Amino acid sequence: MIRNYIKIAWRNLWKRKVFTLINVLGLSIGISTALVIYLIVNFDLSFDKFHKNGERIYRITTSFTNAEQTFVNPGVCGPLPWAVKSQVTGLQAIAPYYKVLFPDVFIGTGKALPTKFKAQKSVILTDMGYFDLFSYKWLSGSATGALNQPYQVVLTSDQAKIYFPGLPYSQMLGKTIVYDTIKTTVTGIVQTQTQNTDFNFHDFISYSTILANKGLKAELRLNNWGGTSVKSQLFVRLAPNTTTTGIEKQLNDLLKQNNPPTAANKTRVQKFVLQPLSTIHFDASSTYDNGRVANKTTLKALLAIALFILALGCINFINLTTAQAAQRAKEIGIRKTMGSTRRQLILQFLSETFLITLMAVIVSVVMAPYLIQLFAGLIPPGVKADFLHQPEIIVFLLLLAVAVSLLSGFYPAIILSGFNPVSVLKNQSVSNSSQTRSASLRKGLTVAQFVIAQFFIMATLLVGKQIYYATHKSLGFKKDAVILISSPYKSSRADKNQVFLNQLLTIPQVEMVSLGNDAPSSENTSSTEATYRDGKKEIKQDIDEKFGDANYINLYHINLLAGRNLQPADSNKAFLINATYAKILGFKNPQDAVSKRIDNFNGDTPMQIIGVVSDFQQESLHVPIEPLVIRTNVAGFDRIFHIALKPQTANGDDWQKAIADMKTAWKTIYPQDDFEYHFVDETIAQLYEAEQHTATLLSWATGLSIFISCLGLLGLAIYTTNQRTKEIGVRKVLGASVAQIVALLSTELVWLIVLAFVLVTPVAWYAMNTWMQSFADRTPISWWIFLLSGGGMLVAAMLTSGFQTVKAAVANPVKSLRNE
């Protein structure tokens, strides 16, 4: 029976090749989109799911709340790990770690020079609790005591092969590795994680090394309960039946005992909060650990896109199948007369649908690797379509094929199998009520297609408009032709920086150089708290900080509204403030703020306002302009060279020559460090990388939705013109012009697009307005976005159906009426 169903289905599909091709194409695009998006979503949802009892693993984070906002730091204070181990109950495992920032690693001893691995990124200090908490396979060394003593280190297998190529794991034990100045002994090798994880560390130095090393001990600040560092993190696994509320209470009781509220910190509430392991992959603060950070909102949007594109393919199938119902009416009537039951007919039509879906799935499987390669810039590097080693993909495709077959084929099967055999054999099936319902359904589904396509067009136009606005808007400072070069993190010294600065000034193409920290607009922010008192009131305010020398505001063309510029002697004595901060302090005239004193700056330092500058955008347009101070350079904030270039001459290679000269000067001063530079306008554009990805995805979704919708229109146009061939011939004989015929055939299509436009406009406006709320400074939602999307959809639809419509209108009426 099944073989017979498939045989008949294949014959019917082959008989209607054009419609079969349209259906396969539409469904394959939808299934391919769904498959790629499934791979992305499944990839992001699979992170750190393999750890034993992972549902009871938490990270202890530190929350800071003031009058305006709450900020969560994923790190903890230095003394907390030791206090938790000795004073907190209800924990089954405790794993602290401290990240070592970019150490140079030296391998080898004796007369030969050691092998150097520069600036390693994934090195931490931790203890055996880490391997108790997280699942690792031990290849060599003690699984219980490899990190019990100071100056011991455990390596992952991949890193071990890099450090000691060709050496068996057992012979690596006892080898010496030096991290900057920390000399360690290899005591264990663990298997590199093969499953998706955010914990990509590969060198694990014993945590007790902190107590034995004066530098690390001072860096971690083991007696400072008020300080918090993102480098110091603490993970715990709760014992069964232990609540997070009880653990958090114990943690915060510890904090109150060791850091009780005082007059100095009463406005800022600090507390510890447990964060589930399952949420870390979606926490932007976790980027510090070099893991991929996903966004749940983005994943939901991707799933919505997949559903919409898939729905368009299903709609095409339903429309084309129900439109051809009359052509199969006699077949159905005869089969019913010969004894076929309705159940058998439904299974027959569903088998046809499944065969089409199966062909679409095969096309999708072939397309998937190419799509992943095509969208490599948007898809996480770990995503791949490995059908042999990912059986869940096969299961997904089978379930998807069944679901699509039912969604696409069930309604047409019900309609077709419901024809009355007497009526269809008398050519009365078209007047049947079910046929009328089918026509109404086709119109409704076509409107739904236009709604989806126009929504994507509107969203794409708005996102593109906002990105253009953000990247071309005047930010209150010069951003073009400015290069940033950071001095080396470890080998940077004030005397070397001054020599490099002097070398830069000798390059003909360099107009001005400033030494400071971040550019005026940057994703990196530094902030503190300050208090202003005028005898009547007290204004306590969190303020952002920028650091630069006397050339900083001149190089970036930041306007000085009142007072004077910075001078070297102003360090830790005076600063500039922006107009926003001046207004917060109550000064309508910027000049009135000059010479006023700020008390308790950064804790307890008094500072004087020496000038007021105009406002400029400090971060992306998502963030409003905040109160700001600009200070002269202090230690640790004078590592970035800001270099303004002169305009290029006609030959256009001046800047390349300047950059080459900068590299030459760099190598004479920092020969062991890589030369890197960035243009300020490029770093600003990177602030909107997520929006750029959104725009690209929407553009593809728009293109696919229009393409699938037009495929369906083409199929319906072919069917409609074929059905109305004799009508068109009669009208032409009676004097109708080609234009009148085309208008007759296109009127219904135009009204369907207009109806879709009316339905989608308020929905699109609401969705776009909601998305725009994430920007503090945003472009207006212009009327032309809606008009252009509606007009564009109308043009695309008319072009798609126009060829077939005009072809029918110009056809010789004699041929169409010959058989009449």
C-alpha positions in Angstrom: 0.0 0.0 0.0 2.7 2.5 1.0 4.7 1.6 -2.2 1.5 2.3 -4.2 1.0 5.7 -2.5 4.6 6.7 -3.3 4.3 5.5 -6.9 1.1 7.5 -7.5 2.6 10.5 -5.7 5.7 10.5 -7.8 3.6 10.3 -11.0 1.4 13.3 -9.9 4.5 15.4 -9.0 6.2 14.6 -12.2 3.1 15.5 -14.2 3.1 19.0 -12.6 6.8 19.7 -12.8 6.6 23.5 -12.5 4.5 23.5 -9.4 6.6 20.7 -7.9 9.7 22.8 -8.5 8.2 25.9 -6.9 7.1 23.9 -3.9 10.4 22.1 -3.5 12.3 25.4 -3.9 10.1 27.3 -1.3 10.2 24.5 1.2 14.0 23.9 0.8 14.7 27.5 1.5 12.6 27.4 4.6 14.0 24.1 5.8 17.6 25.3 5.1 17.0 28.5 7.1 15.5 26.4 9.9 18.4 24.0 9.9 21.1 26.6 10.1 19.3 28.5 12.8 18.7 25.3 14.7 22.4 24.6 14.6 23.1 28.1 16.0 20.5 27.9 18.8 21.4 24.3 19.7 25.1 25.3 19.8 24.5 28.2 22.2 22.1 26.2 24.4 24.6 23.3 24.7 27.3 25.2 26.6 28.5 23.6 29.9 25.6 21.1 30.0 27.9 18.1 30.5 29.1 18.9 34.0 27.8 16.5 36.7 25.1 18.1 38.9 25.4 21.3 36.8 22.0 22.5 37.9 23.5 22.9 41.4 26.6 24.9 40.2 26.6 28.6 40.8 29.0 31.6 40.4 29.1 34.0 43.3 28.8 37.5 41.9 29.0 40.9 43.5 26.1 43.4 43.1 26.5 47.1 43.7 23.4 49.3 44.0 23.2 53.1 44.3 20.4 55.5 43.9 20.5 55.3 40.1 21.3 51.8 39.1 22.5 48.3 39.9 25.8 46.9 38.6 26.8 43.3 38.8 30.5 42.3 38.8 31.1 38.6 38.1 34.2 38.8 40.4 34.5 38.7 44.2 36.8 40.3 46.8 40.2 38.6 47.5 39.4 37.2 51.0 36.0 35.6 50.1 37.2 32.2 48.8 39.1 31.4 52.1 36.2 32.6 54.2 33.7 30.6 52.2 35.7 27.4 52.7 35.9 27.8 56.5 32.6 29.6 57.4 29.8 28.8 54.8 27.9 25.5 55.2 25.7 23.7 52.6 28.3 23.6 49.9 29.4 20.4 48.2 32.3 21.9 46.2 34.1 25.2 46.1 36.3 26.4 43.2 38.0 29.8 43.3 40.2 31.0 40.4 42.3 34.1 39.7 43.0 35.0 36.1 46.7 35.8 35.3 46.8 38.5 32.7 48.7 37.6 29.6 51.8 36.0 31.1 54.8 35.3 28.9 55.5 31.5 29.3 59.1 30.1 29.2 59.7 26.4 28.6 63.2 24.8 29.1 66.2 25.0 31.3 69.9 24.6 31.0 72.3 26.3 28.6 69.9 26.6 25.7 67.6 29.7 25.7 64.1 28.8 26.8 61.2 28.7 24.4 59.0 31.7 24.8 55.2 31.8 24.3 54.1 35.4 24.4 51.0 36.7 26.2 49.1 33.6 27.0 45.4 34.3 27.5 43.9 31.4 29.4 46.0 31.0 32.5 44.4 30.8 36.0 45.3 30.1 39.6 42.9 27.5 41.1 42.8 24.5 43.3 41.6 20.9 43.1 38.0 22.1 43.8 37.9 23.3 40.2 38.3 19.8 38.9 35.8 18.5 41.5 33.3 21.1 40.3 33.8 20.9 36.6 34.2 17.6 34.6 37.6 16.8 33.3 39.3 13.5 32.3 42.7 13.0 33.9 45.4 11.7 31.5 48.4 11.9 33.9 49.1 13.0 37.5 47.0 12.8 40.7 43.3 13.6 40.3 43.2 14.5 44.0 46.4 16.3 44.8 48.0 17.8 41.7 47.4 21.3 42.9 47.8 21.0 46.7 51.2 22.7 46.9 52.4 26.1 45.8 54.0 26.5 42.4 52.4 23.4 40.8 50.6 23.5 37.4 48.2 21.3 35.5 47.9 21.6 31.7 45.2 20.6 29.2 46.4 18.0 26.7 46.4 20.4 23.7 48.5 23.0 25.6 50.8 20.3 26.9 51.5 19.2 23.3 52.3 22.8 22.4 54.7 23.2 25.3 56.3 19.8 25.0 55.8 18.5 21.5 56.4 14.8 21.0 56.7 14.0 24.7 54.4 11.4 26.4 52.1 12.8 29.0 53.8 10.8 31.8 57.2 12.3 30.9 55.8 15.9 31.1 55.3 15.5 34.8 58.1 17.2 36.7 58.9 19.6 33.9 59.4 23.3 34.7 57.3 26.1 33.3 57.9 29.8 34.1 55.0 32.3 33.9 56.7 35.7 33.8 58.6 35.2 37.1 56.5 32.4 38.6 58.4 29.1 38.3 56.1 26.1 38.4 56.3 22.3 38.1 54.0 20.2 36.0 52.0 17.8 38.1 49.1 16.8 35.9 47.6 16.6 32.4 43.8 16.7 31.8 42.0 16.1 28.5 41.1 19.3 26.6 37.3 19.8 26.7 35.7 18.6 23.5 32.2 19.7 24.4 31.1 23.3 24.2 32.2 25.3 27.3 32.9 28.8 28.4 35.8 27.6 30.6 38.6 27.5 28.0 41.5 27.7 30.4 44.5 25.6 29.6 47.0 26.3 32.3 46.0 25.8 36.0 48.5 27.0 38.6 47.9 26.0 42.2 45.9 28.6 44.1 48.1 28.3 47.2 50.9 30.0 45.1 49.1 33.3 45.9 50.0 32.9 49.6 53.6 32.0 48.8 54.2 34.8 46.2 54.4 38.4 47.6 53.4 39.9 44.2 50.3 37.8 43.8 49.3 38.2 47.5 49.5 42.0 47.2 47.6 41.9 43.8 44.7 39.8 45.2 44.4 42.1 48.3 43.5 39.3 50.7 42.4 41.7 53.5 40.2 44.0 51.3 36.5 43.1 51.6 35.5 46.3 49.7 37.5 45.7 46.6 36.2 43.5 43.7 38.1 42.3 40.7 36.6 40.5 37.7 39.8 38.5 37.6 38.9 36.8 40.9 35.9 34.5 40.6 34.3 31.9 42.8 32.2 28.9 41.8 30.3 26.6 44.2 28.1 23.5 44.0 25.3 23.4 46.5 24.6 20.3 48.5 21.3 18.5 47.8 18.3 20.3 49.3 20.3 23.5 49.9 18.6 26.7 48.8 20.3 29.6 47.2 18.6 32.0 49.6 20.3 30.3 52.6 23.7 30.5 50.9 23.3 34.1 49.9 22.3 35.0 53.5 25.5 33.4 54.8 27.6 35.2 52.2 26.2 38.6 53.0 26.4 38.0 56.7 30.1 37.4 56.1 30.3 40.7 54.1 28.6 42.7 56.9 30.9 41.3 59.5 34.1 42.2 57.6 32.9 45.3 55.7 30.1 46.9 57.7 28.4 50.0 56.2 30.0 53.3 57.0 29.2 56.9 56.3 31.6 56.7 53.3 29.9 53.8 51.6 26.3 54.0 52.9 25.0 55.2 49.5 26.3 52.1 47.7 24.9 48.8 48.7 27.2 45.8 48.1 26.0 42.2 48.3 26.7 38.7 47.0 24.3 37.0 44.5 24.4 33.4 43.2 24.3 33.1 39.4 23.3 29.7 37.9 25.9 28.1 35.7 23.3 27.8 32.9 23.0 31.6 32.6 26.8 32.4 32.3 26.9 31.8 28.6 24.3 34.6 28.1 26.1 37.0 30.5 28.1 39.8 28.7 30.4 40.2 31.7 31.7 36.7 31.0 33.6 37.8 27.9 36.5 38.3 30.2 37.0 34.5 30.2 37.3 34.4 26.4 34.1 32.4 26.0 31.4 33.1 23.4 28.6 35.2 24.8 25.1 34.6 23.4 22.0 36.8 23.6 18.7 35.1 24.3 16.8 37.9 22.6 18.8 37.3 19.5 18.2 33.6 19.6 14.5 34.1 20.0 14.6 36.5 17.0 16.4 33.9 15.0 13.8 31.3 15.8 11.1 33.7 14.8 12.8 34.3 11.5 13.1 30.5 10.9 9.4 30.0 11.7 8.4 32.9 9.4 10.5 31.7 6.4 9.3 28.1 6.9 5.7 29.3 7.1 6.1 31.1 3.8 7.1 27.8 2.1 4.2 26.0 3.7 1.8 28.8 2.6 3.1 28.4 -1.0 2.3 24.7 -0.9 -1.2 25.1 0.5 -2.0 27.9 -2.0 -0.8 26.0 -5.1 -2.3 22.7 -4.0 -5.7 24.1 -3.2 -5.6 26.2 -6.4 -5.2 23.0 -8.5 -8.0 21.2 -6.7 -10.3 21.4 -9.7 -7.7 19.7 -11.9 -7.7 16.7 -9.7 -11.4 16.7 -9.0 -12.2 14.0 -11.6 -9.3 11.8 -10.4 -10.8 12.0 -6.9 -14.3 11.3 -8.1 -13.3 8.2 -10.1 -11.2 6.9 -7.2 -14.1 7.4 -4.8 -16.4 5.7 -7.2 -14.0 2.8 -7.4 -14.1 2.3 -3.6 -11.3 4.5 -2.2 -12.1 5.8 1.3 -11.5 9.3 2.5 -8.8 8.1 4.8 -7.0 6.5 1.9 -7.2 9.7 -0.2 -5.9 11.7 2.8 -2.9 9.4 3.1 -2.3 9.6 -0.6 -2.2 13.4 -0.6 0.0 13.5 2.6 2.4 11.0 0.9 2.7 13.5 -2.0 3.4 16.3 0.5 5.9 14.2 2.4 7.7 13.3 -0.9 8.1 17.0 -1.8 9.2 17.8 1.8 11.7 14.9 1.6 13.2 16.3 -1.6 13.4 19.8 0.1 15.2 18.2 3.1 17.7 16.6 0.8 18.3 19.9 -1.0 18.7 21.6 2.5 21.2 19.0 3.7 23.3 19.7 0.6 23.0 23.5 1.0 23.6 23.7 4.8 27.5 23.5 4.7 27.6 26.2 2.0 25.2 28.4 4.0 27.4 28.1 7.1 30.4 29.0 5.0 28.6 31.9 3.4 27.5 33.3 6.8 30.8 32.6 8.5 31.0 36.1 9.8 27.7 35.9 11.6 27.7 32.2 12.7 29.8 31.2 15.8 33.0 29.4 14.8 32.0 26.1 16.5 28.8 25.7 14.5 29.0 22.9 11.9 26.7 20.5 10.1 28.3 17.2 10.9 25.5 14.8 10.2 27.6 11.7 11.0 28.7 12.8 14.5 25.6 14.9 15.4 22.6 12.4 15.3 20.4 15.0 16.8 20.5 16.9 13.5 19.0 13.8 11.7 16.3 13.6 14.3 15.5 17.3 14.0 15.3 17.0 10.2 13.0 14.0 10.4 10.7 15.7 12.9 10.8 18.9 10.8 9.9 16.9 7.7 6.9 15.3 9.4 5.8 18.7 10.9 6.1 20.5 7.5 4.3 17.7 5.7 1.4 17.9 8.2 1.3 21.7 8.2 1.5 22.0 4.4 -0.5 18.9 3.4 -3.2 18.3 5.9 -5.6 21.1 4.9 -5.3 20.4 1.1 -5.7 16.7 1.8 -8.9 17.4 3.7 -10.2 19.7 1.0 -9.4 17.4 -1.9 -10.6 14.2 -0.2 -13.9 15.9 0.6 -15.1 16.3 -3.0 -18.5 14.7 -3.7 -17.9 12.1 -6.5 -21.3 12.9 -8.2 -20.6 16.6 -8.3 -17.1 16.3 -9.6 -18.1 13.9 -12.3 -20.7 16.4 -13.4 -18.0 19.2 -13.5 -19.7 20.9 -10.5 -16.8 20.8 -8.1 -15.8 24.4 -8.7 -19.2 25.6 -7.3 -18.8 23.5 -4.2 -18.6 25.5 -1.0 -15.4 23.9 -0.1 -13.9 25.4 -3.2 -15.1 28.9 -2.1 -13.5 28.3 1.3 -10.3 27.3 -0.5 -10.2 30.5 -2.5 -10.8 32.6 0.7 -8.0 30.7 2.4 -5.6 31.3 -0.5 -6.3 35.0 -0.3 -5.8 35.0 3.5 -2.5 33.0 3.2 -1.3 35.3 0.4 -2.0 38.3 2.6 -0.1 36.6 5.4 2.9 36.2 3.0 2.9 39.8 2.1 2.6 40.8 5.8 5.7 38.8 6.7 7.7 40.1 3.7 6.7 43.7 4.3 7.5 43.4 8.0 11.1 42.2 7.2 11.4 45.1 4.6 10.4 47.7 7.2 12.6 46.3 9.9 15.6 46.1 7.5 15.1 49.7 6.4 14.8 51.0 10.0 17.8 49.1 11.4 19.9 50.3 8.4 18.7 53.8 9.0 19.7 53.7 12.7 23.1 52.2 12.0 23.8 54.9 9.4 22.6 57.6 11.9 24.9 56.2 14.6 28.0 55.9 12.4 27.5 59.3 10.7 26.2 61.4 13.5 28.4 64.1 14.9 29.5 62.8 18.3 30.9 66.1 19.5 34.5 65.4 18.6 36.7 64.6 15.6 36.8 60.9 14.8 38.3 60.8 11.3 42.1 60.4 10.6 43.0 59.6 14.2 45.0 56.5 15.0 45.3 54.7 18.4 48.4 52.8 19.4 48.6 51.2 22.9 52.0 50.8 24.5 52.8 47.2 25.7 50.9 46.1 28.7 54.0 44.8 30.5 57.0 46.6 29.1 55.4 50.1 29.0 57.4 52.8 30.8 57.1 56.5 31.0 60.5 57.2 29.5 60.0 54.8 26.6 56.6 56.3 25.9 58.1 59.8 25.8 60.7 58.6 23.3 58.1 57.0 21.1 56.0 60.2 21.3 58.9 62.3 20.2 59.6 59.9 17.3 55.9 60.2 16.2 56.2 64.0 16.1 59.1 63.7 13.5 56.9 61.9 11.0 55.8 64.5 8.3 52.2 63.1 8.0 51.5 63.4 11.8 49.7 66.6 12.8 49.4 66.1 16.6 50.0 63.5 19.2 48.3 63.1 22.6 49.2 60.6 25.3 46.3 59.4 27.4 43.9 56.5 27.8 40.7 55.8 25.9 39.3 57.8 23.0 36.4 60.1 23.7 34.0 57.4 22.6 34.9 53.9 23.7 33.4 50.6 25.0 35.9 50.8 27.9 34.7 53.1 30.7 36.2 54.2 34.0 34.1 55.8 36.6 34.1 57.0 40.2 32.0 58.9 42.7 32.4 62.6 43.7 30.6 65.0 46.1 30.0 68.7 45.5 29.0 71.0 48.4 28.2 74.7 48.1 27.2 75.3 51.7 23.4 74.8 51.0 23.3 71.5 49.3 25.3 68.4 48.7 25.4 66.7 45.3 26.8 63.1 45.2 27.3 61.8 41.7 28.8 58.9 39.8 30.9 60.3 37.0 32.9 58.9 34.1 36.6 59.6 33.7 38.7 60.2 30.6 42.5 60.7 30.8 44.7 62.7 28.5 47.4 65.4 28.3 47.1 69.0 27.2 46.7 68.0 23.6 43.8 65.7 24.2 40.9 68.1 23.7 42.7 70.0 20.9 43.4 66.8 19.0 39.8 65.7 19.1 38.5 69.2 18.5 36.5 69.2 21.8 35.2 72.7 22.5 36.4 74.4 25.7 33.3 76.3 26.8 34.9 78.0 29.8 38.1 78.1 31.9 41.4 76.8 30.7 42.9 73.5 29.3 44.7 70.8 31.3 48.4 71.2 32.3 50.8 68.6 33.6 50.7 70.1 37.1 46.9 69.4 37.3 47.4 65.7 38.0 45.3 64.7 41.1 44.6 68.4 41.7 42.2 69.7 39.0 40.2 68.5 36.0 37.8 69.5 33.2 34.2 68.6 33.4 31.6 68.3 30.6 28.5 70.5 30.3 26.2 67.8 31.5 28.0 67.6 34.8 28.0 71.4 35.1 24.2 71.4 34.8 23.9 68.6 37.4 25.9 70.8 39.8 23.4 73.6 39.1 25.4 75.9 36.8 23.5 77.2 33.9 26.5 79.3 32.7 29.6 77.1 32.3 31.8 79.9 33.4 30.2 79.8 36.9 31.5 76.2 37.4 35.2 77.2 36.9 37.3 77.3 40.1 34.6 75.4 42.1 35.9 72.5 44.3 34.7 68.9 44.2 35.0 67.1 47.5 35.6 63.4 48.1 36.6 62.7 44.5 37.4 59.0 44.1 36.9 58.5 47.8 38.7 61.4 49.6 40.6 63.5 47.1 39.6 67.2 46.7 39.7 68.4 43.0 39.2 71.8 41.4 37.2 72.5 38.2 39.5 74.4 35.9 37.3 74.3 32.7 34.1 73.1 31.1 34.0 71.3 27.8 31.1 70.7 25.5 29.3 67.3 25.7 30.4 64.5 23.5 29.2 60.9 23.2 31.3 58.7 25.5 29.9 55.3 24.5 27.5 54.0 21.9 24.2 55.7 21.2 22.6 53.1 23.4 23.9 55.1 26.4 23.0 58.7 27.1 25.7 61.3 27.7 26.9 61.0 31.3 28.5 63.5 33.6 32.3 63.3 32.9 35.6 64.6 34.0 38.8 64.7 32.0 42.0 64.4 34.0 45.7 64.6 33.2 47.5 61.4 33.0 48.1 59.3 36.1 50.0 56.0 36.4 48.3 53.2 34.4 46.2 55.6 32.4 48.8 57.0 30.1 49.4 54.1 27.7 47.5 55.0 24.5 48.9 57.3 21.9 46.3 59.4 20.0 47.8 60.4 16.6 46.0 62.9 14.4 47.1 62.6 10.7 47.2 65.4 8.2 44.9 65.2 5.1 46.1 62.9 2.4 47.6 64.4 -0.8 46.5 63.5 -4.3 48.5 60.2 -4.5 46.7 58.9 -1.4 49.5 56.9 0.2 50.6 59.4 2.9 48.9 57.5 5.7 50.5 54.2 4.7 53.9 55.8 4.8 53.1 57.3 8.2 52.0 54.0 9.6 55.2 52.3 8.2 57.3 55.0 9.9 55.4 54.4 13.2 56.1 50.7 13.0 59.8 51.4 12.4 59.9 53.7 15.4 58.0 51.2 17.5 60.4 48.3 16.8 63.4 50.4 17.9 61.8 51.1 21.3 59.7 47.9 21.8 61.5 45.3 19.6 59.8 42.3 21.4 56.2 43.5 21.1 53.9 43.4 18.2 52.9 46.7 16.5 49.1 47.2 16.4 47.1 50.3 15.5 43.4 51.2 15.1 41.6 54.1 13.5 39.1 55.8 15.9 36.2 55.8 13.4 36.7 52.0 13.0 36.5 51.4 16.7 33.4 53.5 16.9 31.8 51.4 14.1 32.6 48.3 16.2 30.3 49.5 18.9 27.5 48.7 16.6 28.7 45.2 15.6 25.6 43.5 17.0 23.4 45.9 15.0 25.4 45.3 11.9 24.8 41.5 12.3 21.1 42.2 12.9 20.9 44.2 9.7 22.7 41.5 7.7 20.3 38.8 9.0 17.3 40.9 8.4 18.5 41.6 4.8 18.8 37.9 4.1 15.5 37.2 5.8 13.9 40.0 3.7 15.4 38.7 0.5 14.3 35.1 1.2 10.8 36.1 2.2 10.3 38.2 -0.9 11.8 35.4 -3.1 9.5 32.7 -1.5 6.5 35.0 -1.7 7.2 35.7 -5.4 7.6 32.0 -6.1 4.1 31.5 -4.8 2.8 34.4 -6.8 4.4 33.0 -9.9 2.7 29.7 -9.4 -0.7 31.3 -8.7 -0.3 33.6 -11.7 0.4 30.6 -14.0 -2.6 28.7 -12.6 -4.9 31.7 -12.7 -4.1 32.6 -16.3 -4.4 29.0 -17.4 -7.9 28.8 -15.7 -9.0 32.0 -17.3 -7.6 31.5 -20.8 -11.0 31.2 -22.5 -12.4 34.2 -20.5 -9.5 36.3 -21.7 -10.1 35.2 -25.2 -13.8 36.1 -25.1 -13.0 39.5 -23.6 -10.4 40.2 -26.3 -12.9 39.2 -29.0 -15.4 41.6 -27.5 -12.9 44.5 -27.7 -10.9 44.5 -24.4 -7.4 45.9 -24.7 -4.2 44.3 -23.4 -4.0 47.0 -20.7 -7.6 46.2 -19.6 -6.8 42.5 -19.5 -3.7 43.0 -17.4 -5.6 45.4 -15.0 -8.3 42.8 -14.6 -5.8 40.0 -13.7 -3.8 42.3 -11.4 -6.5 44.1 -9.5 -7.0 41.4 -6.9 -3.2 41.1 -6.3 -2.9 44.9 -5.7 -5.8 44.8 -3.2 -4.2 41.9 -1.3 -0.9 43.8 -1.0 -2.7 46.9 0.1 -4.6 44.9 2.8 -1.3 43.4 4.0 0.2 46.8 4.1 -2.6 48.1 6.3 -2.4 45.1 8.6 1.4 45.1 9.0 2.1 48.8 9.4 0.9 49.2 13.1 2.6 45.9 14.0 5.9 46.9 12.4 5.7 50.4 14.0 5.2 48.9 17.5 8.0 46.3 17.0 10.5 48.9 15.6 9.6 51.5 18.3 10.3 48.8 21.0 13.7 48.0 19.4 14.6 51.7 19.2 14.0 52.1 22.9 17.4 50.5 23.5 19.0 53.6 22.0 19.3 56.8 24.1 19.9 58.8 20.9 17.9 57.4 17.9 16.7 58.3 14.5 13.0 58.9 14.0 10.8 56.2 12.5 10.1 58.0 9.2 7.0 57.6 7.1 9.0 56.8 4.0 10.1 53.5 5.6 6.5 52.2 5.4 5.8 53.7 2.0 9.0 52.3 0.5 8.3 48.8 1.9 4.7 48.8 0.6 5.7 50.2 -2.8 8.7 47.8 -3.0 6.6 44.8 -2.3 4.0 45.9 -4.9 6.7 46.4 -7.5 8.2 43.0 -6.8 4.9 41.3 -6.9 3.9 43.0 -10.2 7.2 42.1 -11.8 6.8 38.5 -10.7 3.3 38.0 -12.0 3.5 40.6 -14.8 5.3 38.4 -17.3 2.7 35.7 -17.1 -0.2 38.2 -17.0 1.0 40.1 -20.1 1.7 36.8 -21.9 -1.9 35.7 -21.3 -3.2 39.2 -22.3 -1.4 39.3 -25.7 -2.1 35.7 -26.6 -4.2 35.1 -29.8 -7.8 34.7 -28.7 -8.4 32.3 -31.6 -6.1 29.7 -30.0 -7.8 29.9 -26.7 -11.4 29.6 -28.2 -10.5 26.9 -30.8 -11.8 24.1 -28.6 -14.9 25.9 -27.5 
